[in-house]
Amino acid sequence: MPDFPLTVPEWREFLSVHSAKHLASKGFRAALEERRAPWFTEAHRDTGWLGREPASEAAVAAAEERLGVRLPPTYRNFLLVSNGWNSIGLLDLREVEEIGWFTEKAADLLDVWEELEDFTGELAILRRCLLISVDEGGSGGNWLLHADSVREDGEWTAYEWWPCHGGDPKPYEDFAAMAKHASDAVT
């Protein structure tokens, strides 16, 4: 497997390894003991898989039509393996039917940050990002894909942003690089 998963089979292998690593981690075991993992089911335990059922090609195509863009190849292939994800990088990834423009999904957050004069460059990026994560009641993080940064290979720059920390969005080469970074952080 290459450093970053690209194809559907590579994503399947990467996510299987990530699931096993996450389930064996000290942090996850502590979360279970403290009942901070309500999403974790017997099916997750039995299968050792933290993902969901794959998205269909039709569902991915419908999202692309709804959003008016072609999704980046590594993210598309991820969705074709697991339509969303439970607990990666302290966040959950949305199902393909739930992804949307940051300006629509997090308009209230954008309004707050628009008041900061020294954040204008970042705002321009955020306005053209898809929000692919969900963090209900969590630590306030966001995983974003920047639609105006499409490379020749179809990949987009990915961003991880923790506005509660007051920092700028952290760029990654693409979705696969961001997912790999999050998986590598699991201990």
TABELLIN-V366704 format. One record per backbone hydrogen bond with DSSP energy under -1.0 kcal/mol. CO is the residue of the C=O (numbers start at 1). NH is the residue of the N-H. If there is no record, write none. Layout:
co->CO nh->NH
co->CO nh->NH
//
This chain:
co->7 nh->11
co->8 nh->12
co->9 nh->13
co->10 nh->14
co->11 nh->15
co->12 nh->16
co->13 nh->17
co->14 nh->18
co->15 nh->19
co->16 nh->20
co->17 nh->21
co->18 nh->22
co->19 nh->23
co->20 nh->24
co->22 nh->25
co->25 nh->29
co->26 nh->30
co->27 nh->31
co->28 nh->32
co->29 nh->33
co->30 nh->34
co->31 nh->36
co->32 nh->35
co->37 nh->40
co->41 nh->45
co->42 nh->46
co->43 nh->47
co->44 nh->48
co->50 nh->86
co->53 nh->83
co->56 nh->60
co->57 nh->61
co->58 nh->62
co->59 nh->63
co->60 nh->64
co->61 nh->65
co->62 nh->66
co->63 nh->67
co->64 nh->68
co->64 nh->69
co->72 nh->76
co->73 nh->77
co->74 nh->78
co->75 nh->79
co->76 nh->80
co->78 nh->81
co->78 nh->82
co->79 nh->55
co->82 nh->84
co->85 nh->93
co->88 nh->91
co->91 nh->88
co->92 nh->134
co->93 nh->85
co->95 nh->98
co->100 nh->131
co->101 nh->104
co->101 nh->105
co->102 nh->106
co->106 nh->110
co->107 nh->111
co->108 nh->112
co->109 nh->113
co->110 nh->114
co->112 nh->115
co->113 nh->116
co->116 nh->119
co->119 nh->123
co->120 nh->124
co->121 nh->125
co->122 nh->126
co->123 nh->127
co->125 nh->128
co->126 nh->129
co->128 nh->147
co->129 nh->102
co->130 nh->145
co->131 nh->100
co->132 nh->94
co->134 nh->92
co->135 nh->138
co->142 nh->161
co->143 nh->132
co->144 nh->159
co->145 nh->130
co->146 nh->149
co->151 nh->154
co->155 nh->151
co->157 nh->146
co->158 nh->172
co->159 nh->144
co->160 nh->170
co->161 nh->142
co->162 nh->165
co->163 nh->166
co->170 nh->160
co->172 nh->158
co->174 nh->178
co->175 nh->179
co->176 nh->180
co->177 nh->181
co->178 nh->182
co->179 nh->183
co->180 nh->184
co->181 nh->185
co->183 nh->186
//
